[in-house]
Amino acid sequence: MVSIFPNSLFQNLEFDKISNLLKEYCLIQDTRAKYFPLHLEYSKNWIDKSLDEVLEFKNSYEQNELIPVNACESIQESLEYISVEGFVLEQESLMHVLLFLLNLEGLQSYFKDDAHIKNCPLASVAFQLIEYNSDLFKEFRIIFDDKGQIRADASPALKSISNTIKAKGYEIDQVFKSLLFDYRKNGWLSEAGESVRNHRRVVAVASEHKRKIKGIIHDESTSGKTTFIEPDAIIEKNNELFSLEIQYQNEILRLFKVLSQHCHAHASMLTNAWEMLLYFDFVRAKALFASKYEGFRPEVFDKPQLKIRAGKHPLLFLKNKPSQKVTVPFDLILIGENRILILSGPNAGGKSVVMKSAMLIQLMLQAGMLVPVHEASEMGIFQSFLGDIGDHQSLEEDLSTYSSRLLLMKQFLEHADNRSLIVIDEFGSGTDPKLGAAIAESILLALNKRQTFGVITTHYSNLKVLAFRTRGLVNGAMVFDTEHLKPTFQLKVGRPGSSYAFEVAYRSGLDPQVIEHAKNRTNQDQKELETLLIDLQRDKMNLEDQLVRMKNKEEGLDKLVKSYEVMAFELELKKKKLKVDQKSWEVNASKELALKVSKALKDFNTLPKTKGAKEILEHLTQVKEEVQVKEQELNKLSSEVFALEKGNQSPIEEGSFVRLRQGSETGKVMSIRKNQAAVALGSMTVNLPIRDLVLVKEKDQELRTDNRIKTVLAEEKTVDPTLDIRGMSKAQAIELLQHYLDRALLSNVHEVKILHGKGTGILRDIVKQQVKQYKGISQVTHPPREAGGDGISIVHIR
């Protein structure tokens, strides 16, 4: 079980707010009762499965095909009664069961679609496990209509009774109208004329005339001026109607009894299906909530670590989102030797936000929620979470803030281990700075010895120095813009930060003379250290910028050199091959002439030897010698080409990709024996001399495969104008984009749309990178904001 210490940690980190916001997305009250408050797990299998399930729902939502879960009333109590044989459910309970069955019918219809099963395999399997069929739902539909009302034809008996009731009601109505006419004519009725008392239709008679009408008196008005009488003429008919209504209710009761028996027969399925629906409702809530704070699924490792890329505080992001205010992301890596981050920087610079965000993100992950990080993040698993945040002053226990914090530190040291994540805000504050700094240093060393992970904010210089020289600790700083005297809220790991107390004081508008006096009163060593930290940060940033520029230039230069070398080699090779082709053409032409010469020589030997004949013989012999010389030149050029190709390639080994020197088909070398190589070409393996093979790089092999794919795609004449890559991994998106853009270029379309969503922008950047590789694409634009904005890329094709 995951342990949390102290109990107020969830509240201090605002994890309780996350839980409450998530709860609002649940549609069924029982879901909220069952799954809240949120609990944490440390089983990697559970966390992976939970994240995958939420991702399925999130992807289906973003594709406008959300797995259908609808609100319905609780049937938990009804399930207990259903399990009792012979128990008859009331109409309201049966109606709740019917609404629940409508949910199951919607899910059954959804998972009949193969595309939905493919996109949501986990949810599909969970639904199949309950073994639902529509038999029970059909029984309900016999009795209840679309509005949940009992059908008049729910059974033959009910239909007959219903028709008889209508006829008897019509008969009573006619008699009653006749009586009313006579009584009104005689002036016996009060102003109301008629009414209903004790479920019986009665006439409203002026009390002075009540003895003139035979019947049963049911009631009198408060004033006594009106008497309500059921005339003898309709008493018997009303009795008959009342009897019919009792028969009607008895038949309904019989139908409810039959329906309850059917429910009892399916009690196990209903119980399992109800649990599944509540879980689907919970997962659906997590998916919809994640789409609001742009949650993603990181890779999870079964060990304690933090490798957060582009992390954001979810509540801060949700607060800034409506006003389109930017929430500055942070990168935080605590892995291996770097386990505890000592985070320093100016007040109001974002230290506490980063610290809280790191633990809050980890808590959400272990609660099975997608987290506001880049999908390339790699998260670990912790078994305990400890935090010292806020004021712990206790009036009841007569403890000061610092005393409370020391008591908390004592408990931390008792519980912290190598699978703990700890956060401490303003470490060591609350007492004399020198003493507080010394105690904080000792506690930090003790935590580090236990190999605990954590984020600790501080202003104490000794802790920054300790982090420099102690393995396991790493400095971090919140960057401060010294030029404009304002925080940037950017986290930089690897260097300490300054508190920038005087710079912040200047920014706040404090009297410069007061600030100068404070500077003079400040300990000289402290001033020098703060100045050194400021200079160090500025120099480090400048150095990093220079290194980035130099690295970019170096990479660019390397690419140019390599490109030049490849181009020079290819040019030389092309020149040689061109000469070979020319010489080959000449040799082939000469060979044809040589054949004619040989034939002519044979014919010539049969003719008389004259002077002219001798000259012809010499000419023919000369031609034959020229052909032999050209063949020798051709062999020499071919050898040079072979030497060039061989000199530019690594030796051919098992596993190498090769092609025939005189062909384009590629294959893989399976084995080598002496000068022969067994090469797999398609579905067959052939033995070929190594001298006839040319080494092909794996990337070239992939390119050739892509070219074959493009050749097949070229046969397709149409292409879908829209491609949806939302929710895909980077590798999946690139592969699908390449195939799709190939088809689009080979078709006669002028533009296509790529749906990638907004998110972190990684899929949008992939689209931009891929289209740059195609000369046939003129530009990429985005539609207006109301039509999707930068969540859609429109690719324009020349």
Secondary structure, 3 states (H helix, E strand, C coil): CCEEECCCHHHHHCHHHHHHHHHCCCCCHHHHHHHCCCCCCCCHHHHHHHHHHHHHHHHHHHCCCCCCCCCCCCCHHHHHHHCCCCCCCCHHHHHHHHHHHHHHHHHHHHCCCHHHHHHCHHHHHHHHHCCCCCHHHHHHHHHECCCCCECCCCCHHHHHHHHHHHHHHHHHHHHHHHHHHHHHHHCCEEEEEEEEECCEEEEEEEHHHHHHCCEEEEEECCCCCEEEEEEHHHHHHHHHHHHHHHHHHHHHHHHHHHHHHHHHHCHHHHHHHHHHHHHHHHHHHHHHHHHHHCCECCEECCCCCEEEEEECCHHHHHHHCCCCCCCCCEEEEEECCECEEEEECCCCCCHHHHHHHHHHHHHHHHCCCCECCCCCCEECCCCEEEEECCCCCECCCCECHHHHHHHHHHHHHHHCCCCEEEEECCCCCCCCHHHHHHHHHHHHHHHHHCCCEEEEECCCHHHHHHHHHCCCEEEEEEEEECCCCEEEEEEEECCCCCCCHHHHHHHCCCCHHHHHHHHHHCCHHHHHHHHHHHHHHHHHHHHHHHHHHHHHHHHHHHHHHHHHHHHHHHHHHHHHHHHHHHHHHHHHHHHHHHHHHHHHHHHHHCCCCCHHHHHHHHHHHHHHHHHHHHHHHHHHHHHHHHHHHHHCCCCCCCCCEEEECCCCCEEEEEEEECCEEEEEECCEEEEEEHHHEEEECHHHHHHHHHHHHHHHHCCCCCCCCEEECCCCCHHHHHHHHHHHHHHHHHCCCCEEEEECCCCCCHHHHHHHHHHCCCCCEEEEECCCHHHCHHHEEEEEEC
